[in-house]
Amino acid sequence: MKELVRCRPCGYVMEADKLGDVCPACGMSRKVFEPYREKVALNRLRLLNLDLHPIAIHLSQTLVITIPVFIIISYMFVGFHPELIINILQAAVFLFPFTLVLAMITGMIDGFTRFKTLNTPLLKIKILFSIIILILSVAMMVVGPKEGYGLWTFVLSVASLVAGIQLGLWGKKLINVILPGSFPKRKRKDKKQPQTE
C-alpha cells in the first residue's frame, strides 16, 4: 500500500508522492501534512472509492431539477419547440423513479459499508426521505401524462426537489464518516453435541 499523508488543518488525505507545494483541498503549505495510516479495511475502502452512491445521486438530481425547469420553460416560451420540451419531460419523469431506486440501493450499500449497519438515526431518516421522494416520483409518473406535464407534475417535482435538498444536507454530514476496521465477523452457533457416556 502506498504511503499516505494527511493535511492537519482540513483533513485531506492523499498519496505522499503526489503531494505538491500546497494542499490541493485547502491550499496550505505542504509543511502541514503528516503521515497517515488508513484505519479502514482495504476491501471496504475499495468499495467506497468506487463512488457508486454519489454517481447514482447525481443522476437523480439532474432529473429532479430538469422537470420543474422544463415545465417553466414550456409555460414561459409556449412556441419554443413544444415537441422537444414534452419529450424531455416525458423522459425525465419516466427515468426519475429508476434513478432513485439505483440511488437507494447504492446508498444502502454505502451506508452499510461505512457504518456496518443501516440502523443509525441519520441513516433511518435518509431512508425514510428516500422512500418519500420515490413515492412522489411514482405519483409524478402517473399524474404527468394524464395532465400533460403541467401544474401537478410541477408541484410534485418541486416537493421532490425540496426533499432531495434536505436529504443531501444530511448526507453531506456523513461524507467523511467511516467506522474503522473490517466488517464484524458473524459468530456461528455451535450445535450442541449429545454427550455419550
C-alpha positions in Angstrom: 0.0 0.0 0.0 1.3 3.5 -0.9 2.4 5.9 1.8 -0.4 8.3 2.7 -0.3 11.8 4.2 -3.0 14.0 5.8 -3.4 17.7 5.9 -3.7 18.7 9.6 -5.9 21.8 9.0 -8.5 20.3 6.6 -8.1 16.5 6.9 -7.4 15.9 3.2 -5.7 12.5 2.7 -3.6 11.8 -0.4 -0.7 9.7 -1.5 2.6 11.2 -0.3 4.3 11.0 -3.8 1.5 13.1 -5.3 1.8 16.0 -2.8 2.9 19.3 -4.4 3.8 22.5 -2.7 0.3 23.0 -1.3 -2.7 21.0 -0.1 -4.9 20.5 -3.2 -8.0 20.9 -0.9 -7.3 24.0 1.3 -4.1 25.5 -0.2 -2.0 25.3 2.9 1.8 24.6 2.6 3.0 21.0 2.3 4.6 21.5 5.8 1.3 21.0 7.5 1.0 17.4 6.2 1.6 14.5 8.5 2.0 10.7 7.9 -1.4 9.0 7.8 -2.4 5.3 8.2 -5.7 4.2 6.8 -7.8 2.6 9.6 -10.5 1.2 7.2 -10.1 -2.3 5.9 -8.9 -2.4 2.3 -11.9 -4.3 0.9 -14.3 -1.7 2.4 -12.1 1.2 1.2 -12.1 -0.2 -2.4 -15.9 -0.4 -2.4 -16.3 3.2 -1.1 -13.8 4.5 -3.6 -16.0 3.3 -6.4 -18.3 6.3 -5.5 -21.3 4.3 -6.6 -23.7 6.3 -4.4 -22.6 9.8 -5.4 -22.8 8.9 -9.1 -26.3 7.5 -8.7 -27.4 10.5 -6.7 -26.2 12.9 -9.4 -28.3 11.1 -12.0 -31.5 11.6 -9.9 -30.6 15.1 -9.0 -30.2 16.0 -12.7 -33.7 14.7 -13.4 -35.4 16.3 -10.4 -34.0 19.7 -11.4 -34.8 19.2 -15.1 -38.5 18.5 -14.6 -39.6 21.8 -13.0 -37.2 23.9 -15.2 -38.7 22.5 -18.4 -42.2 22.9 -17.1 -41.4 26.6 -16.5 -39.8 26.9 -20.0 -42.9 25.3 -21.6 -45.2 28.0 -19.9 -42.8 30.9 -20.5 -41.9 30.1 -24.1 -45.0 28.5 -25.5 -43.8 28.3 -29.1 -40.3 27.1 -28.2 -40.0 23.6 -29.6 -43.0 22.2 -27.7 -42.4 18.6 -29.1 -38.8 18.7 -27.8 -39.9 20.1 -24.4 -42.6 17.4 -23.9 -40.2 14.6 -25.0 -37.6 15.8 -22.4 -40.3 16.0 -19.7 -41.6 12.5 -20.6 -38.1 11.0 -20.4 -37.2 12.8 -17.2 -40.4 11.9 -15.4 -40.1 8.2 -16.6 -36.5 7.8 -15.7 -36.6 9.6 -12.3 -38.0 6.7 -10.2 -35.5 4.3 -11.7 -32.5 6.6 -10.8 -34.0 6.9 -7.3 -34.1 3.2 -6.8 -30.5 3.0 -8.0 -29.5 5.8 -5.6 -31.3 4.0 -2.7 -29.6 0.7 -3.4 -26.2 2.2 -3.7 -26.9 4.4 -0.6 -27.7 1.3 1.4 -24.5 -0.4 0.2 -22.6 2.7 1.0 -24.2 3.1 4.5 -23.6 -0.5 5.4 -20.0 -0.3 4.2 -19.4 2.9 6.2 -21.3 2.1 9.4 -21.7 -1.7 9.3 -25.4 -1.1 9.9 -28.3 0.8 8.4 -29.8 1.3 11.9 -28.3 4.6 12.8 -30.6 7.6 13.4 -29.4 9.6 10.5 -29.5 6.7 8.1 -33.0 5.9 9.1 -34.1 9.5 8.3 -32.3 9.3 5.0 -34.0 6.0 4.1 -37.4 7.5 5.1 -36.9 10.6 3.0 -35.7 8.5 0.1 -38.9 6.5 0.2 -40.9 9.8 0.3 -39.1 11.0 -2.8 -39.7 7.7 -4.5 -43.4 7.9 -3.8 -43.5 11.5 -5.2 -41.7 10.4 -8.3 -44.1 7.5 -8.9 -47.0 9.8 -8.4 -45.4 12.2 -11.0 -45.1 9.2 -13.4 -48.8 8.6 -13.0 -50.1 12.2 -13.0 -47.7 13.7 -15.6 -49.1 12.0 -18.7 -52.7 12.5 -17.6 -52.4 16.2 -17.1 -49.9 17.0 -19.9 -47.0 17.6 -17.5 -48.5 20.7 -16.0 -49.2 22.1 -12.6 -49.4 18.9 -10.5 -46.2 17.5 -12.1 -44.6 20.8 -11.2 -45.8 20.6 -7.6 -44.6 17.0 -7.2 -41.3 17.8 -8.8 -40.7 20.8 -6.5 -41.7 18.7 -3.5 -39.2 16.0 -4.6 -36.5 18.7 -5.1 -37.1 20.2 -1.6 -36.9 16.7 0.0 -33.8 15.9 -2.1 -32.1 19.0 -0.9 -32.8 18.1 2.7 -31.6 14.6 2.0 -28.4 16.0 0.5 -27.7 18.2 3.6 -28.0 15.2 5.8 -25.8 13.1 3.5 -23.1 15.9 3.5 -22.6 15.4 7.2 -21.8 11.7 6.6 -19.4 12.1 3.7 -16.2 11.6 5.7 -17.5 9.4 8.4 -16.3 5.8 8.2 -16.0 3.3 11.0 -12.5 1.9 11.2 -11.6 -1.8 10.9 -13.2 -4.5 8.9 -16.7 -5.9 8.9 -17.6 -7.7 12.1 -17.5 -11.5 11.6 -20.7 -13.3 12.2 -20.4 -15.9 15.0 -21.5 -19.3 14.1 -23.8 -21.0 16.5 -22.3 -24.3 17.7 -24.6 -27.1 17.7 -24.5 -28.9 21.0 -23.4 -32.5 20.6 -25.2 -35.0 22.7 -22.8 -36.4 25.3 -22.4 -40.1 25.4 -21.2 -42.0 28.5 
